[in-house]
Amino acid sequence: MAERIYFGGSTKVVMNPATNMPTQISTHILSGWKDIASYLGKGVRTVQRYEEDMRLPVRRPAGKARASVVATKTELDAWIAASPVRKESQLATASDPRCARSMAAVKQGIEEMHTLGEQMQGLRAEISRSLFLLQANILALQGEVRGKQSTMRNPFAESISVSPAALNLIGEFALPKAS
């Protein structure tokens, strides 16, 4: 006996051939990519890709290849249940040689990171000392230029002078405090 289908509202009545009794199946219809994507918990583009690559069960009006789509929740649920599931990847253990090599590389990278951090601290201290010496030399030059200005007019003296704001900025880079 063939299966007979009757539509009534949002339910689908299917005649069970074994018992010859009607069985109601909920057929909530989802209209459009947004509804289907929302129901599946995915983005619209992902659901469209599922249709192209994995034959997601959607329906279109006759004769229109890229028209609006509809799908039923029961068909989508059946498609999900029937979809093949990828084998779970097994985590590598410490006894695995690939894992041991990876762990050694990570440890080496961490050691190198600590070495570079120490070198960076040393370079920062050198920069601070250099800025402090530069500040001292600028101040000494300013004193010499001002002393010579009283005896002789130097056209470049103005270009050597440093504003108080610049001196304050240089002062911020003074030698680091001893810890």
C-alpha positions as CSV (number, residue, x, y, z in Angstrom):
1,M,0.0,0.0,0.0
2,A,1.4,3.4,-1.0
3,E,1.9,6.2,1.5
4,R,-0.8,8.8,1.2
5,I,-0.1,12.4,2.4
6,Y,-2.8,14.9,3.4
7,F,-1.9,18.5,4.3
8,G,-3.9,20.2,7.0
9,G,-2.6,23.5,8.5
10,S,0.9,23.1,9.9
11,T,0.7,19.4,10.2
12,K,1.2,16.6,7.7
13,V,-1.0,13.5,8.1
14,V,0.7,10.4,6.8
15,M,-1.1,7.1,6.5
16,N,1.1,4.4,8.1
17,P,0.9,1.4,5.7
18,A,1.6,-1.1,8.5
19,T,-1.3,0.0,10.7
20,N,-3.4,1.8,8.1
21,M,-3.7,4.6,10.7
22,P,-3.1,8.2,10.1
23,T,0.0,9.7,11.8
24,Q,0.4,13.4,12.2
25,I,3.9,15.0,11.6
26,S,4.6,18.7,12.3
27,T,5.6,20.5,9.1
28,H,6.4,24.0,10.2
29,I,7.4,25.7,7.0
30,L,10.4,28.0,7.0
31,S,10.3,30.6,4.3
32,G,13.5,32.2,3.0
33,W,17.2,31.8,3.7
34,K,17.1,33.8,6.9
35,D,14.4,31.6,8.6
36,I,16.3,28.4,7.5
37,A,19.6,29.8,8.7
38,S,18.1,30.9,12.0
39,Y,16.5,27.4,12.5
40,L,19.8,25.7,11.9
41,G,21.8,28.2,13.9
42,K,24.0,29.1,11.0
43,G,24.6,32.1,8.7
44,V,22.7,32.6,5.5
45,R,25.8,32.0,3.3
46,T,26.6,28.8,5.2
47,V,23.1,27.4,4.7
48,Q,23.3,28.3,1.0
49,R,26.6,26.5,0.8
50,Y,25.0,23.5,2.5
51,E,22.4,23.4,-0.2
52,E,25.0,23.5,-3.0
53,D,27.6,21.2,-1.5
54,M,25.6,18.8,0.8
55,R,22.1,18.8,-0.7
56,L,20.2,20.7,2.0
57,P,16.5,20.0,1.3
58,V,15.0,23.3,0.2
59,R,12.3,23.9,-2.4
60,R,11.9,26.6,-5.0
61,P,9.0,27.6,-7.2
62,A,9.0,25.7,-10.5
63,G,11.1,27.0,-13.2
64,K,13.2,29.4,-11.1
65,A,16.6,28.1,-10.2
66,R,17.6,31.0,-7.9
67,A,14.2,32.0,-6.5
68,S,13.1,32.3,-2.9
69,V,13.2,29.0,-1.0
70,V,11.1,27.2,1.6
71,A,11.9,24.2,3.8
72,T,10.1,22.2,6.4
73,K,11.5,21.7,9.9
74,T,11.0,17.9,9.7
75,E,13.0,17.7,6.4
76,L,15.8,19.7,7.9
77,D,15.8,17.6,11.0
78,A,15.9,14.5,8.9
79,W,18.8,15.9,6.8
80,I,20.8,16.7,9.9
81,A,20.2,13.2,11.4
82,A,21.3,11.6,8.1
83,S,24.3,13.8,7.5
84,P,27.7,12.0,7.8
85,V,29.7,13.1,10.8
86,R,33.4,13.6,10.5
87,K,35.6,11.3,12.7
88,E,36.8,13.1,15.8
89,S,40.4,14.0,15.7
90,Q,42.4,12.3,18.4
91,L,44.6,14.4,20.6
92,A,48.2,13.7,20.6
93,T,49.7,12.4,23.8
94,A,53.1,13.2,25.3
95,S,54.4,9.8,24.2
96,D,53.7,10.6,20.6
97,P,56.9,11.6,18.8
98,R,55.2,14.4,16.9
99,C,53.9,15.8,20.2
100,A,57.4,15.6,21.8
101,R,58.9,17.6,18.9
102,S,56.1,20.2,19.2
103,M,56.6,20.5,22.9
104,A,60.3,20.9,22.5
105,A,59.8,23.6,19.9
106,V,57.4,25.4,22.2
107,K,59.8,25.2,25.1
108,Q,62.6,26.6,22.9
109,G,60.4,29.4,21.7
110,I,59.5,30.3,25.3
111,E,63.2,30.3,26.3
112,E,64.0,32.5,23.3
113,M,61.2,34.9,24.3
114,H,62.6,35.3,27.8
115,T,66.1,35.9,26.4
116,L,64.7,38.6,24.0
117,G,62.8,40.1,26.9
118,E,66.0,40.5,28.9
119,Q,67.8,42.0,25.9
120,M,65.0,44.4,25.4
121,Q,65.2,45.6,29.1
122,G,68.9,46.1,28.6
123,L,68.4,48.1,25.4
124,R,65.7,50.2,27.1
125,A,68.2,51.0,30.0
126,E,70.8,52.0,27.4
127,I,68.3,54.3,25.6
128,S,67.4,55.9,28.9
129,R,71.1,56.5,29.7
130,S,71.7,57.9,26.2
131,L,68.7,60.3,26.5
132,F,70.0,61.4,29.9
133,L,73.4,62.1,28.5
134,L,71.9,63.9,25.5
135,Q,69.9,66.1,27.8
136,A,73.0,66.9,29.8
137,N,75.0,67.7,26.6
138,I,72.2,69.9,25.3
139,L,72.1,71.8,28.6
140,A,75.9,72.2,28.5
141,L,75.8,73.4,24.9
142,Q,73.1,75.9,25.8
143,G,75.3,77.3,28.5
144,E,78.3,77.6,26.2
145,V,76.2,79.2,23.5
146,R,74.7,81.7,25.9
147,G,78.1,82.5,27.2
148,K,79.4,83.1,23.6
149,Q,76.4,85.1,22.7
150,S,77.3,87.8,25.1
151,T,80.7,88.2,23.3
152,M,79.7,87.3,19.7
153,R,76.5,87.0,17.9
154,N,76.0,83.4,16.5
155,P,73.3,83.1,13.8
156,F,72.8,79.4,14.6
157,A,72.4,79.8,18.4
158,E,68.6,80.0,18.1
159,S,68.5,76.6,16.3
160,I,70.4,75.0,19.1
161,S,68.2,76.2,21.9
162,V,65.7,73.7,23.4
163,S,62.3,74.7,24.6
164,P,61.3,74.0,28.3
165,A,58.6,71.5,27.0
166,A,61.3,69.6,25.1
167,L,63.4,69.5,28.2
168,N,60.5,68.2,30.2
169,L,59.9,65.5,27.6
170,I,63.6,64.5,27.7
171,G,63.4,64.5,31.5
172,E,60.8,61.8,31.4
173,F,63.3,59.4,29.9
174,A,65.8,59.8,32.6
175,L,67.7,56.8,34.0
176,P,65.4,54.1,35.3
177,K,64.8,53.8,39.0
178,A,66.8,51.2,40.8
179,S,64.6,48.3,41.9
